[in-house]
Amino acid sequence: MTKKLMLSSAIILIAFFSSAQTKNTLTTIRPQLEKVINDYPNQFALIKGTQNQGDPSVIEYSSKVELKGAVETKILGYPANKKINWLWEAKLLVTEETKEMQKQYKAYYNDILGKSLFSKGANNSITASGTYSAPSEELRLWSNQFHINDVTGEFSKLVIDLVAEYQNFEWTIYLRVYDKEKDEDMRPTKDTNDPWRYGTNKN
C-alpha cells in the first residue's frame, strides 16, 4: 500500500512539473521591448550595432537589444522623401507547424498587450488597435498591431506590429517597432534630383 501511494505521488509530481514546463515555454520580451521603445524617439540611434552590407536601397544595422530566443534582431532604414524611416525588427520564431506558430503567436500577443512598459510617466500602457485576430492557414500574412497610450506625445505614431508570415513552407513570427507615416509621405518622390527618390514604396 505504501509503495502504491509513493508511486502515485511520484506520477502526480512528474505530471505537475511537465505541465509547468509546457506552460512556461515563452520568456517575457517586455524588458527588451521597453528598451527599444524608449529609443524610438531617437530613431533607435542608441541601440544600433554594426552596419551590415545588403540591399543597397535599405540601410541595415544589427540591434544591440536582442530578445532571448529570437532568431535575429536588426534595425532597418528605408530612405524616402529626404528622410529615413527606421524600423526595429525581431524574428521571433521559425516553424513548419501551424499549431506551434498559433500557440506562440498568441503567447507573444498576451505578453505585449496591456502591459506597463515605462518606469515613470503617463504613457505606460500598450493597447491593441483592434480585437485579437488569430493567424490561420488560409492567409499567408497576418498582423496584430499595438499602440502606446500616448495620443499627442512623442509616441503617438509608434506602431508595434506582431506579424505571422508563411513562406517556403515555414511560418515566421516577426515583431516590428516603427513610425506610422502617412501613405503619401512613404512614397518615393518624383523629383529626379532627390537622392532618396528610390526609397521603398510602402503601398
C-alpha positions in Angstrom: 0.0 0.0 0.0 2.8 2.4 0.9 4.7 1.6 -2.4 1.5 2.3 -4.4 1.0 5.6 -2.6 4.6 6.6 -3.2 4.3 5.7 -6.9 1.1 7.7 -7.3 2.7 10.7 -5.6 5.7 10.4 -8.0 3.4 10.3 -11.0 1.5 13.3 -9.9 4.7 15.3 -9.3 6.1 14.4 -12.7 2.8 15.4 -14.4 2.8 18.7 -12.5 6.4 19.6 -13.5 5.8 18.6 -17.1 2.7 20.8 -17.2 4.6 23.7 -15.7 7.3 23.3 -18.3 4.8 23.2 -21.1 3.1 26.4 -19.9 6.3 28.4 -19.4 7.7 27.9 -22.9 7.8 31.7 -23.6 10.2 34.1 -21.8 8.8 37.6 -21.5 10.1 40.1 -24.0 8.8 43.2 -22.1 12.2 44.3 -20.7 13.8 44.3 -24.1 10.8 45.8 -25.8 10.9 48.7 -23.3 14.5 49.4 -24.3 13.5 49.5 -28.0 10.5 51.8 -27.4 12.5 54.1 -25.2 14.9 54.6 -28.0 12.2 55.1 -30.6 12.2 58.9 -30.3 15.9 58.8 -31.2 15.2 56.7 -34.3 16.9 53.8 -32.5 20.3 55.6 -32.5 21.4 54.3 -29.1 20.7 50.6 -29.9 22.2 50.4 -33.4 25.0 48.0 -33.6 27.3 47.1 -36.6 26.2 48.3 -40.0 25.6 45.3 -42.4 26.0 45.2 -46.1 23.0 44.0 -48.1 20.3 45.5 -50.2 21.7 48.9 -51.4 18.2 50.5 -51.1 18.0 49.6 -47.4 20.2 50.7 -44.5 20.7 47.8 -42.1 22.3 47.6 -38.6 22.4 44.8 -36.1 20.5 45.6 -32.9 22.2 45.9 -29.5 18.9 44.9 -28.0 18.3 41.2 -28.6 15.3 39.2 -27.5 16.0 35.9 -25.8 15.3 33.1 -28.1 14.9 35.3 -31.2 16.4 34.1 -34.5 17.8 37.6 -35.2 17.2 41.2 -34.5 18.0 44.2 -36.7 17.3 47.8 -37.4 16.3 48.8 -41.0 16.3 52.2 -42.6 14.2 53.0 -45.7 15.2 56.2 -47.4 12.2 58.2 -48.8 11.4 61.9 -49.4 14.7 63.2 -48.0 14.3 61.3 -44.7 14.9 57.8 -43.5 12.1 55.7 -42.0 13.6 53.5 -39.3 12.2 50.1 -38.2 13.3 47.7 -35.5 12.6 44.1 -36.2 13.0 40.8 -34.3 12.5 37.4 -36.0 10.9 35.6 -33.0 10.2 32.1 -34.3 10.5 29.9 -37.4 8.5 26.7 -37.6 6.8 24.4 -40.0 4.0 23.6 -37.6 0.9 25.8 -37.8 -0.4 24.9 -34.3 3.0 25.7 -32.8 3.0 29.1 -34.6 -0.5 29.9 -33.4 0.3 29.0 -29.8 3.5 31.1 -29.7 1.9 34.0 -31.6 -0.9 34.2 -29.0 1.6 33.9 -26.2 3.6 36.9 -27.6 0.3 38.8 -28.1 -0.7 38.3 -24.5 2.8 39.3 -23.3 2.7 42.6 -25.1 -0.9 43.6 -24.6 -1.9 46.0 -21.8 1.4 45.9 -20.1 3.1 48.9 -18.5 6.5 49.4 -20.1 7.8 52.6 -18.7 9.0 53.0 -15.1 7.7 56.6 -15.0 5.4 58.9 -16.9 1.8 58.7 -18.0 2.5 56.9 -21.3 2.8 53.5 -19.8 0.5 51.0 -21.4 0.1 49.2 -24.7 -3.3 48.8 -26.3 -4.3 46.7 -29.4 -5.6 48.5 -32.5 -8.5 46.1 -32.7 -9.8 42.8 -31.4 -7.4 39.9 -31.4 -7.3 38.1 -34.8 -5.7 34.6 -34.8 -3.4 33.5 -37.6 -4.8 30.8 -39.9 -3.6 28.6 -42.7 -5.9 30.4 -45.1 -3.8 33.6 -45.2 0.0 33.7 -45.7 0.4 37.1 -43.9 -1.1 38.0 -40.6 -0.8 41.0 -38.3 -2.0 42.4 -35.0 -0.9 45.9 -34.2 -0.5 47.8 -30.9 -0.1 51.5 -29.9 1.2 53.3 -26.8 -1.3 55.1 -24.7 0.0 58.5 -25.9 -2.4 60.4 -28.1 -0.4 63.6 -28.7 3.1 62.9 -27.4 6.3 61.6 -28.9 5.0 58.0 -29.0 1.7 58.9 -30.8 2.8 57.5 -34.2 4.6 54.4 -32.8 3.4 51.1 -34.0 4.2 47.7 -32.5 3.4 45.1 -35.1 3.2 41.3 -34.4 3.3 39.5 -37.8 3.0 35.9 -38.8 4.1 35.1 -42.4 4.0 31.8 -44.3 6.7 31.4 -46.9 8.7 28.5 -48.3 6.7 26.0 -46.2 7.6 27.8 -43.0 5.8 30.1 -40.6 7.8 33.1 -39.3 6.8 35.4 -36.4 8.1 38.9 -36.5 7.9 41.7 -34.0 8.4 45.2 -35.5 8.5 48.7 -34.0 8.3 51.6 -36.3 6.8 55.1 -37.0 3.5 55.1 -38.8 3.8 57.7 -41.6 1.0 58.9 -43.8 0.9 56.9 -47.1 1.8 59.9 -49.2 4.9 60.5 -47.0 6.1 56.9 -47.5 6.1 57.1 -51.3 9.3 57.9 -53.1 9.4 61.4 -54.5 9.2 62.0 -58.3 11.9 64.7 -58.1 14.8 63.3 -60.2 17.3 65.5 -58.2 16.2 63.9 -55.0 18.8 61.3 -53.9 16.2 59.4 -51.9 13.7 59.1 -54.8 14.1 55.4 -55.0 13.1 54.8 -51.4 10.8 51.9 -50.5 7.1 52.3 -51.5 5.0 51.2 -48.6 1.7 51.0 -50.5 
